């Protein structure tokens, strides 16, 4: 009965969920997730270390890549403790304040990743359309300003969304349906009117990830128009190759995000564990794949990473 009474937000203890119906296999399920976390943390740390330590990578494109690796590390760490805690120790309890903190940082790093991808699209556009003024336009100070703006943008848009959850009362079951605190999940447990929360949450997502998802394709329309004006086939091919890694990063960020939205909206028929597994993996796909894509497709990054690995062996 205590879980169903009208409870103020400060005293709420939520219960996170592992994989419904597969609780007996949590230890086995944790093995691939451990591998994904280890790959994400080591891969992004290696890319970040290479960019910081190798002077040849102190260029605008790689500064933006270092921002991407930082957001991927933050996104991975944000869910690491609760997800593996459930799989290994069945540690399901999370306080309201801890839940809000985790939710904020998951959303923040997601919005920051989207913003960094937009900044990288702008970087590719400038590099292709105006290569002679590339270093003049994207100076170190301007890149720093873009990085600060990305953090401020995410913080200002997401703080009201998360803060408004404190005004709600939670009188229903306190069981969440994911291994981390998910904004719609928490709102569903409230017995208070959540229309304001819905509007603010939707506005925050549309004004960040939604806007970015429109501006990134628009930037590529401009890039393609610029490339098609290049006379030399070799130069056109070179220009296209400069965008491959970024296109891959955009795809692995937005496709899982869109897929999760479709599953939540139209996949009511699917077993609960399908929703949970997709929700758990969608946050890990970009952090795992981004360092692989950039290491494979970007010669300078690949050389720097190999150089670092060789230096550790000697």
Phi, psi and omega in degrees: 000329183297332180284344186253358182279163178293116188238133176288154188299324186293336183260003185286137169242116179271156175245116178282161183240138175280243176247105185304131178087348181237028183302326181293341183253015183303322180296318179290321179296330182293337184297307177297327178292322176299318179297317179296316179296316180298319178295315181296313183291315181289318181297311181290324177296320180294316178297316180296317179296320179297317182292321181291321188267342183259111181302331181294344181258010179275067179227159184309314182303318183280333173297317177295323177296323177295324175297319180296317179295323179295316179293324178295320176297316179297319180295320180293313182294328183299329182251352188301309188295311184290321184293310180287332176298321178291314183293322185269317190239004185054036180276089188266337186286139175214132181290163182299314182294320177294323178297314179297320179296314179297316179301316181299313184288326175298313179295318182299311181291330175294313178295320178297321179297317177299318180293320178295319178298323175294316178297322178293326176295318176297319178301315180294322179297315180294318181298326183271319186276332183216064186298330182290332181254011184303309182291334180283321181287313183258074177281167179301319181293323180290322178295321176298317179298320178296317179299316178295318180298323179297316180294315181296318179302311180296317182295314183292324182280331186265335182302313178298322181300315181283318183297326181294342178292338181288343181276350184274154171254146185241101186245003178259187176305142182264020181272118175273160187255016178225171179273006177212169183281117184247126189309308179299327179301312182294318181297326181295338182274356183275145174257011177261157177298123184252016183298319178297317178299319179297316181295314181295318179296315179295319178298318180298317181289320180294320183285350180243277183297322179297313179297317180298322182292342175269318184289327180295309175300323179298320179295327179285333172297316178294321179296314181298318178300320179293316182296320181293342177275352179283128185288315186284127176300323179296318179293323177296316179298318179296319180296317178297320182296335179292343185256350189300312182299317181293319178300319177298318179296320178297317182296315183284348174273311188276326182296311176297324179296315178293320179299318179297319179298317180294319181295318179294326185273319188246355184260040181299332183285340185289147177301151182304326183292336177294313178301315183294315182296319179294318179296323179290321185278333186296330178284341183263340184298309179299313179299328179284316189277327184303309179297328178293313181300311184289330177287326181280316188269342183250111187300319183295319178293317180300315179297318182294319180294315179298320179299317179294316180295321178293321181294330178286334180283332184272000000 
